[in-house]
Amino acid sequence: KDVWSILPMDISLLPSVLEIERRAYEFPWTETIFKDCLKSGYSAWVLAGDDGRLAGYALMSMAVDEAHVLNLCVDPLHQRRGYGLKLLKHLMKIARAAQASIVLLEVRKSNKAALKLYEGIGFARIGVRKAYYPAREGREDALVLGFDIL
């Protein structure tokens, strides 16, 4: 049985992270965005197998008492196995430890699987960012979700 561990993301893992990002998203983040997140000291994690393969990753920024999930992604080859939930729970634990009072994130309105994951653990819809994401036909709205920790 495969053993998966959550480990800190570092620059050496970016080629694998970018492979997953490009498989998972039609409009993927660039290498520069990931490098900027790492340089900024954001909370960045990978889900790594005992063989060194990555199944997913998550990045979160924290400011004052607010945590913001920037990117949470599971490789399409490994989806529907609870790995997204595992990464999300890890981020929530970090946010709690940092005494954040709320965790925020944006999600594409059309991303039903992600909405099910987030709402399933108690995130609530708190707003909409109009035309937030690039889309095939123009732009797509993002739902803003929040989870009150306190």
N, C-alpha and C positions, 0 to 999 in steps of 0.2 A: 504494500500500500504506500502511495506517495505521502510524504510528509511535507507540509507547507509551513513556512515561517514568515513572519513579518519582520523585515529588516530595513534599516535606514537606506534610502536611495542615495547613491553617490554617482559622480560623473562617469565612472567606469560602466555603470549599468545603463547609461542613456541609449546606446545602440539597441539594446533589447527593449527598453521602454518605448522607443520611437517605433520599432517594428509593431508592437502591440497597438500603439496609438493609431498608426496608419491602417492597421487591419480593422480597428473598431470604429473609426470615424471617417465620414466622407470629407470632413473639413478638420483635419488633425492639427494639433498644436505643432509648432516648429521646434527644432532643437534649441533655438535661441530662447524661446519661452521657458523651456525646462531649465536651461542653464541659468536664466535670470531668477527663477524660483529658488534654485539651489544656492545661488550667490546671495539671495535675500535672506537665506536662513529659514525658509518656510519648512514646515513639518512635512517631510517627503519620505514615503515608504514604498517598499515593493513586497509583493507576496512571492516568495522564492521557494522552489522545490528543493528537495535534498540533493537533486542532481544539478542545481544551479539555474534551471529554467525559471523564467518568470511567468506567473499567471495573471498578474495585475499590479496596479500601483495606485497610490492616492497622495494628493498634495493638499495642504491646508495652510492658510495664513491665520495669524492671530494678532489682534490689536486690542489693547485695553481688555475689555471683558467680552470680546466678540471673536468667535472662530468662524472662518469662511472656507468651506470645502471648495477648492478650485477645480480639481479634476479627480474623479474616482473612476477607474476603468479596469474591467476584467477582459482579458483576451477572449475574443469570440470563440476560440477553441476550448475555453475552460468555463464558459458561462453556464448558469443554471446549476451550480454546485455549492452555492452559499459563500463563494469567495468575496463577492461584493459586500455582503453583510459582515463578513469577518473584517474586511478593511474598514468599513464604516464604523463598526464597534470600536476598532482600534483608535480611529480619529476621535470618536466621542470620549473615549477614556482620556486621551491627551487633552482635549478641550476641558474636561472636568478637572483634571489635575492642574491645569493652568488657570482654573477658577473663572472660565468663561461663563457668562450667563446665558448665551444663546449661540447656537450653531446655525449658520445660514448657508444656502447654496442655491444655484440656478440649475434648472433642468429644462431641456427642450419639452415643449408641450406635447410633442408626438412620441416622446420616449416613455412608453407605457411601462416597460420593465423597470426602469429606474424609478419612476413614480411609485410603483408598487413596493419596491424596496424601501424607499424613504418614508412613505406614508405608513408602511407596515411597522416601522419601529417608532412612529409617533411624530414625524415631521408634519407640519401643517402648512397649507398654502397661505402665504401672507401678502402676495403681490404678483404683478406681472411686469416684466421688462419687455416692452414692445420692440420687435425687430432686433432682438439681441444676438441671435445666432445667424451665421450665413446659412443659406439653404439653396437648393437647386433653383427654385423659383423665388429669387429675392431674399427675404429674411424671414426667420421664424421667431415667434415670441418665446421668452423663457418664463417659466413659473418660478417665483421666488418662494423657497420653502424655509421654514424656521423651526428649530427645536429648542424650547426653553429648558435649560439644564437645571436652573435653580428652583 
